[in-house]
Amino acid sequence: MTNGYTTNGFTQAGGTGPASRPPSAAQAKDLARDHFDVIIVGAGTSGLNVARELSNAGLRCLGLEAGTRYDRKSYPAREVDSSSQLFWGGGVELTTNVSLALLRPKVVGGGSIVNQALMDRFDDVALEDFRRTSGVDFFNTDDLHAYYERAETCINIEEVPEDHRNGNAALFAEGFEANGYEYKRLRRGEQDCRFEEGNCCIECLSGCRIDSKQSSAITALPTAEEHGFELLDRTEVRTIEERSDGVAVHAQIGPVQGPKVELTFRASRVVLASGAIGNSALMLRSGFGAQLPALGTNFYCHPQYMNIGVYNHKIRAWDGPLQNYKSNDPGFRRQGFKLENVFAGPASIALLVPGYGAQHSEVMTDFENLGCIEVCVRDTNPGRISVNRHGDPVIKKKLNREDARRRAAGMTAIRNIFNATGAQRIVEGEFGIGLHLMGGLGIGIDRNRSVVNPDFRIHGSQRIYAADSSIFPNAPGINPALTISALSHKASDIIASEAR
């Protein structure tokens, strides 16, 4: 993998298509005749970690994933293709008031394929808020320590090397130091990125082409398959129904365009692992809304706003490691935001830069000279997920006055950083990007205010579980990947014990 983003056209190196063919009707029908110990709906960070743990425990597991399975040679080669092929909605899904663009992965490996693999444990602030909101006692550092350790032993975690930091990271560090803000090196799930060869992390937003990024497709799926796990990609689960002898899972199988095959799969237990929106929509389509009044509520997404500094020299913010640092300022944490030195491909940046015509062109012409810092809001105003008459998700979510205040405080800090580092112009992002989609099936002890109980089972159910970000009771303000993995390990222990 080389730095495929070049200044004369931004051609991205990589593959041209899926690594697997769509599951054949015969293959799928054979699996539909079987009865599994566990069916896992979704093959992202949670789903594949659960698959590895349960398969290793001797349970026969089937995974059903709406997205496509790729490998390092076949991830989409162009930015526009990765947006349309690796996400729901052709790239983004909008809230009803069009104030936030939600990025929901649709690919085997889920968010671990399209993120930057940032691996942080939750701090006492996040865990205490979780415990207070949910009433679940295990949300504390001591009780989760062993599960964090297990999650960390399954992946390789490194700090991004200082000697390979790019111009954007240098601006971030210089600006923080000039303003007396605290920052820290990032911990990422990566292994031998070979930056000295010119490798470019921005390509990893479309899937890592040297299998360095520690996605669940690399760290969990192969091991799960060694223990008998079977996975059907391009298989969208539409409804589930719990019966006295198990759970029936009704799915549509087939290519993105073209006819689908409808089949029903059966298992003793089901694990929901298709994220906040996917899990909520599935349960609502399946008629669980009447018995679970909190279903689809308390949806959070860490709204993020990219802000650009235009300099009179080259920054090349896409080059090398995409992120080296994170804000680690206690004042920022108290005010409910964090800052990240991020960037994106030219198509994405063009969508986020405000203005039209010559005004817009002036910024994009200076692409090499752009620095970028993102404010990420720990949102306080929950949204709600519902479904329309076709069963498709509808998301109501907006920032309230407190969220707007948090965003404004972060923007002030970013302006201070750009001004301290000599930016000739500052372009403030106006459109929010919703990442880290959380909630909808919140965990808790009160079934009127939550959906999942402390044993990770749906309230009132004996056979349906969830342990991914959909169970988060509020927004932690910290990248959730490592905690999703830790909770999935804990849930897997419970499921395996009950299955025995």
C-alpha positions in Angstrom: 0.0 0.0 0.0 1.4 3.4 -1.0 0.2 6.9 -0.6 -2.4 6.8 -3.3 -3.7 10.3 -2.6 -1.6 12.4 -5.0 -1.9 16.1 -5.6 -2.7 15.7 -9.3 -6.0 13.8 -9.0 -6.1 11.9 -5.7 -6.1 8.4 -7.1 -6.5 5.9 -4.3 -4.6 2.6 -4.5 -6.5 -0.6 -3.7 -8.9 -3.2 -5.1 -11.8 -3.1 -7.4 -14.6 -5.3 -5.9 -15.9 -7.6 -3.2 -13.8 -10.5 -1.9 -16.7 -12.8 -1.9 -19.6 -13.7 -4.2 -23.1 -13.2 -2.9 -24.2 -16.3 -1.0 -25.8 -18.8 -3.3 -29.5 -19.7 -2.8 -28.5 -23.3 -2.3 -25.9 -22.4 0.4 -28.3 -20.2 2.2 -31.1 -22.7 2.0 -28.9 -25.4 3.5 -28.1 -23.2 6.4 -31.8 -22.3 6.8 -32.6 -26.1 7.3 -30.2 -26.2 10.3 -30.8 -25.1 13.9 -28.0 -23.0 15.4 -27.1 -22.5 19.0 -26.7 -18.7 18.3 -27.5 -16.4 15.4 -25.6 -13.1 15.4 -27.3 -10.3 13.5 -24.5 -8.0 12.3 -20.8 -8.6 11.8 -19.1 -5.5 13.2 -17.0 -4.9 16.3 -19.5 -6.6 18.6 -20.8 -9.3 16.4 -17.5 -10.7 15.3 -16.1 -10.6 18.8 -19.1 -12.4 20.1 -18.8 -14.9 17.2 -15.2 -15.7 18.2 -15.9 -16.1 21.9 -19.0 -18.2 21.5 -17.6 -20.4 18.7 -14.5 -21.0 20.8 -16.8 -22.0 23.6 -18.2 -24.8 21.4 -21.4 -23.2 20.3 -22.5 -23.4 16.7 -23.0 -19.9 15.4 -24.3 -18.3 12.3 -23.7 -14.6 11.4 -26.0 -12.6 9.1 -24.6 -9.3 7.8 -26.3 -6.9 5.4 -23.0 -5.5 4.1 -20.4 -7.1 1.9 -17.3 -9.0 2.9 -14.1 -7.6 1.4 -10.4 -8.3 1.9 -7.3 -6.1 1.6 -7.2 -6.6 -2.1 -10.8 -5.7 -2.8 -11.8 -2.7 -0.7 -13.3 0.0 -2.9 -10.5 1.9 -4.7 -12.1 5.3 -5.0 -13.4 7.6 -2.2 -16.8 7.9 -3.8 -17.1 4.1 -4.1 -16.2 3.5 -0.5 -18.9 5.9 0.6 -21.5 4.2 -1.5 -20.4 0.6 -0.9 -19.4 0.6 2.8 -22.2 2.7 4.3 -26.0 2.6 4.5 -27.8 5.3 2.6 -25.2 5.5 -0.1 -22.8 7.2 2.3 -24.9 9.1 4.8 -28.3 9.0 6.4 -29.9 12.3 7.4 -31.9 13.2 10.5 -35.4 14.4 9.9 -34.4 18.1 10.3 -31.3 17.5 8.1 -29.0 18.9 10.8 -26.8 15.8 11.1 -25.4 13.4 8.6 -25.1 10.0 10.2 -22.4 7.6 9.1 -23.6 4.0 9.6 -21.2 1.3 8.3 -22.6 -1.5 6.1 -19.7 -3.9 5.7 -18.3 -7.1 7.3 -16.2 -5.6 10.1 -18.5 -2.7 10.6 -17.1 0.4 12.2 -13.7 -1.3 12.7 -13.3 -1.1 8.9 -14.0 2.6 8.4 -12.7 4.1 11.6 -9.2 5.0 12.8 -9.1 2.2 15.4 -8.7 4.5 18.4 -8.6 2.4 21.5 -9.4 4.1 24.8 -10.9 2.8 27.9 -13.8 4.8 29.4 -12.8 7.1 32.3 -14.6 7.4 35.6 -16.7 10.2 34.3 -18.2 8.1 31.6 -18.7 5.0 33.7 -20.2 6.9 36.6 -22.7 8.5 34.2 -23.5 5.1 32.7 -24.0 3.6 36.2 -26.2 6.5 37.5 -28.4 6.6 34.3 -28.8 2.8 34.0 -28.6 1.5 37.6 -26.2 -1.2 36.4 -23.5 -1.7 39.0 -20.8 -3.2 36.8 -20.1 0.2 35.1 -17.0 0.9 37.1 -13.3 0.6 36.5 -12.7 -2.4 38.7 -15.5 -4.6 37.3 -14.7 -3.9 33.7 -10.9 -4.1 34.0 -10.7 -7.8 33.2 -12.9 -7.4 30.1 -10.9 -4.5 28.9 -7.7 -6.6 29.3 -9.3 -9.4 27.4 -10.3 -7.1 24.6 -6.8 -5.6 24.5 -5.1 -9.0 24.3 -7.0 -9.8 21.1 -5.6 -6.8 19.2 -2.3 -5.1 18.8 -2.3 -1.6 20.3 0.4 1.0 19.6 0.9 4.7 20.0 1.3 6.5 16.7 5.0 7.1 16.1 6.2 10.7 16.6 8.7 10.5 13.8 6.0 10.0 11.3 3.5 12.7 12.4 2.2 14.7 9.5 1.8 18.5 9.1 -1.7 18.5 10.6 -0.5 16.7 13.7 2.4 19.1 14.1 -0.1 22.1 13.9 -2.3 20.4 16.5 0.6 19.9 19.0 2.0 23.4 18.4 -1.3 25.1 18.9 -2.1 23.2 22.0 1.3 24.1 23.5 0.9 27.7 22.6 -2.5 27.9 24.3 -1.6 25.8 27.4 -4.0 23.0 26.4 -3.2 19.4 27.3 -2.9 16.8 24.6 -1.8 13.2 24.4 -0.6 10.6 21.9 -3.3 8.3 20.6 -3.5 4.6 21.1 -4.6 2.8 18.0 -5.3 -0.8 17.0 -2.5 -1.2 14.4 0.4 -3.3 13.6 3.4 -2.4 11.4 1.8 0.3 9.2 5.2 0.8 7.4 4.8 4.5 7.2 8.4 4.7 6.0 7.2 3.2 2.7 4.8 6.1 2.3 1.6 4.4 3.5 -1.3 6.7 4.0 -3.8 6.2 6.8 -6.5 8.1 5.0 -6.9 5.1 2.7 -7.8 3.0 5.8 -11.1 4.9 6.0 -12.0 2.6 3.1 -10.4 -0.5 4.6 -6.7 -1.2 5.3 -4.8 -2.7 2.4 -2.0 -4.2 4.4 -4.2 -5.6 7.2 -2.4 -3.5 9.7 -5.5 -1.9 11.2 -6.8 -4.3 13.9 -10.4 -4.5 12.6 -12.6 -7.3 13.8 -12.5 -8.8 10.3 -8.8 -9.4 11.0 -8.7 -10.1 14.8 -11.9 -12.0 15.3 -13.4 -13.4 12.1 -10.7 -15.8 11.1 -10.5 -17.4 14.6 -14.3 -17.7 14.7 -14.3 -19.5 11.4 -11.6 -21.8 12.5 -14.0 -22.9 15.3 -16.9 -23.4 12.9 -18.6 -20.0 12.7 -20.5 -19.5 9.4 -21.1 -16.0 8.0 -23.6 -14.9 5.3 -22.9 -11.5 3.9 -25.3 -9.4 1.9 -28.0 -10.9 4.1 -30.3 -8.3 5.7 -32.4 -9.4 8.6 -35.9 -7.9 8.4 -37.7 -9.3 11.4 -37.3 -11.8 14.3 -39.8 -13.6 16.4 -39.2 -15.4 19.7 -40.9 -18.7 20.2 -40.9 -21.2 23.0 -38.4 -23.4 21.3 -36.1 -20.7 19.9 -35.9 -17.6 17.7 -36.9 -17.4 14.0 -34.9 -14.9 12.0 -36.4 -13.7 8.7 -33.9 -12.4 6.2 -33.5 -11.2 2.6 -30.4 -12.4 0.7 -29.0 -11.1 -2.5 -27.1 -8.4 -4.3 -27.6 -4.7 -3.7 -29.4 -4.5 -7.0 -31.6 -7.4 -8.1 -34.0 -10.0 -6.7 -33.7 -11.1 -3.1 -34.3 -14.6 -1.7 -36.3 -14.6 1.5 -35.4 -17.3 4.1 -35.9 -18.0 7.7 -33.1 -19.1 10.0 -33.5 -20.7 13.4 -31.5 -20.7 16.6 -31.8 -21.2 20.3 -30.6 -17.7 20.9 -30.0 -14.5 18.9 -27.5 -11.7 19.6 -28.3 -8.3 18.1 -25.2 -6.6 16.9 -26.2 -4.3 14.1 -25.7 -1.1 16.0 -28.1 1.6 17.4 -30.1 2.2 14.3 -30.0 -1.4 12.9 -31.0 -3.0 16.2 -33.7 -0.5 16.9 -35.3 -0.7 13.5 -35.2 -4.5 13.5 -36.9 -4.7 16.9 -39.5 -2.1 15.9 -40.3 -3.9 12.6 -40.6 -7.1 14.6 -43.3 -5.7 16.8 -41.4 -5.3 20.1 -42.3 -1.6 20.6 -45.5 -2.3 22.5 -43.7 -4.3 25.2 -40.6 -2.1 25.3 -41.6 1.5 25.7 -38.0 2.7 25.6 -37.1 1.0 22.3 -35.6 3.4 19.9 -35.2 6.2 22.5 -32.1 7.8 23.9 -30.1 7.8 20.7 -26.7 9.6 20.8 -24.1 10.2 18.2 -21.2 12.5 19.3 -21.9 15.2 16.7 -18.6 16.3 15.1 -17.8 19.5 13.1 -14.6 19.8 11.0 -12.9 23.2 10.9 -10.3 24.1 8.4 -7.3 26.4 8.7 -5.9 27.7 5.4 -2.1 28.2 5.6 0.4 29.7 3.2 2.5 26.6 3.1 1.9 22.9 2.5 0.3 20.9 5.4 -0.6 17.7 3.5 -3.1 16.6 6.2 -3.9 13.4 4.5 -0.3 12.2 4.4 1.0 9.4 6.7 -0.8 8.7 10.0 -4.2 10.5 9.9 -4.2 11.2 13.6 -1.4 11.3 16.2 -2.9 13.1 19.1 -6.1 13.7 21.1 -7.1 16.5 23.4 -6.5 15.5 27.0 -7.5 18.7 28.6 -9.6 18.4 31.8 -11.2 21.7 31.0 -12.4 20.4 27.7 -13.7 17.3 29.4 -15.7 19.4 31.9 -17.1 21.5 29.1 -18.3 18.4 27.2 -16.2 18.3 24.0 -12.9 17.0 22.7 -10.7 18.0 19.7 -9.1 15.7 17.2 -6.6 16.3 14.3 -8.5 14.7 11.5 -8.9 14.9 7.7 -10.7 13.2 4.9 -10.5 12.7 1.1 -11.2 15.6 -1.3 -14.8 14.6 -2.0 -15.7 14.6 1.7 -13.8 17.8 2.4 -15.6 19.4 -0.6 -19.0 18.5 0.9 -18.1 20.0 4.3 -16.6 23.3 3.1 -19.4 25.9 3.1 -20.0 28.3 0.2 -20.4 28.0 -3.5 -18.6 28.8 -6.8 -15.5 30.9 -6.5 -15.7 31.0 -2.7 -15.7 27.2 -2.5 -13.2 26.7 -5.2 -10.7 29.1 -3.5 -10.5 26.8 -0.4 -10.4 23.5 -2.4 -7.6 24.9 -4.7 -5.5 25.2 -1.5 -6.1 21.5 -0.6 -2.4 20.9 0.2 -2.4 23.9 2.5 -5.4 22.9 4.6 -5.1 22.0 8.3 -8.1 20.4 10.0 -9.3 20.1 13.6 -12.6 18.6 14.6 -14.7 19.4 17.6 -16.5 16.3 18.9 -19.5 17.1 21.2 -20.5 14.8 24.0 -24.2 15.3 23.2 -26.8 15.6 26.0 -30.0 15.8 23.9 -31.1 12.3 23.0 -32.8 11.5 19.7 -35.3 8.9 18.7 -35.3 6.1 16.2 -38.6 5.0 14.6 -39.5 3.2 11.3 -41.7 4.3 8.4 -44.3 2.2 6.7 -41.6 0.4 4.7 -39.8 -0.5 7.9 -36.9 1.8 7.2 -35.4 3.8 10.0 -36.3 7.4 10.7 -34.0 9.4 13.0 -35.1 12.5 15.0 -32.0 14.1 16.5 -30.8 17.7 17.0 -28.5 19.7 19.3 -30.1 21.5 22.2 -28.9 24.7 23.8 -26.3 22.8 26.0 -25.0 20.9 23.0 -24.7 24.1 21.0 -22.8 25.7 23.9 -20.4 22.7 24.0 -19.8 23.0 20.2 -19.2 26.8 20.5 -16.6 26.2 23.3 -14.8 23.7 21.1 -14.9 26.1 18.2 -13.3 28.8 20.3 -10.4 26.5 21.2 -9.9 25.6 17.6 -9.8 29.2 16.5 -7.2 29.8 19.2 -5.1 26.9 17.9 -5.3 28.0 14.2 -4.5 31.6 15.1 -1.5 30.6 17.2 -0.1 28.5 14.3 -0.4 31.2 11.6 -3.5 30.2 9.7 -4.3 32.8 7.1 -8.0 32.0 7.2 -10.4 29.9 9.2 -13.3 28.0 7.6 -15.7 26.8 10.3 -17.7 23.7 9.6 -21.4 24.2 9.6 -22.7 20.7 9.0 -22.6 18.1 11.8 -21.4 14.5 11.2 -22.9 11.9 13.5 -20.4 9.2 14.4 -20.3 6.6 17.2 -24.0 5.8 16.9 -25.2 4.8 20.3 -28.4 3.9 22.2 -31.9 2.8 21.2 -31.6 -0.4 23.2 -30.3 1.2 26.4 -29.2 -1.1 29.2 -30.8 -0.6 32.6 -32.8 -2.1 35.5 -36.0 -0.3 34.8 -37.8 -1.9 31.8 -39.9 1.2 31.3 -36.8 3.3 30.7 -34.4 0.7 29.2 -34.5 -2.2 26.8 -31.7 -4.5 27.8 -31.2 -5.9 31.3 -27.8 -6.2 33.2 -27.4 -9.7 31.8 -27.6 -8.3 28.2 -31.0 -9.8 27.5 -33.9 -7.9 26.2 -36.4 -7.2 29.0 -39.0 -10.0 29.0 -37.0 -12.2 26.7 -35.1 -15.4 27.4 -33.3 -15.7 24.1 -32.5 -12.3 22.6 -29.3 -10.4 23.6 -27.4 -7.2 22.7 -24.0 -5.9 23.8 -23.0 -3.4 21.2 -23.2 0.4 21.3 -27.0 0.3 21.1 -27.1 -0.5 24.8 -25.2 2.6 25.8 -27.5 4.7 28.2 -25.9 8.0 27.2 -22.9 9.5 25.3 -19.5 8.8 26.9 -17.6 11.5 25.0 -14.9 8.9 24.3 -14.3 6.6 21.3 -16.4 3.6 22.0 -14.7 0.7 20.1 -12.7 -0.8 22.9 -15.6 -0.6 25.3 -17.9 -2.3 22.8 -15.4 -5.1 22.5 -15.1 -5.4 26.4 -18.8 -5.5 26.8 -19.1 -8.1 24.1 -16.6 -10.3 26.0 -18.7 -10.0 29.1 -21.9 -10.8 27.3 -20.3 -13.8 25.6 -19.4 -15.3 29.0 -23.1 -15.0 30.1 -24.5 -16.4 26.9 -22.0 -19.3 26.8 -22.7 -20.2 30.5 -26.5 -20.1 29.9 -26.2 -22.2 26.7 -24.3 -24.9 28.6 
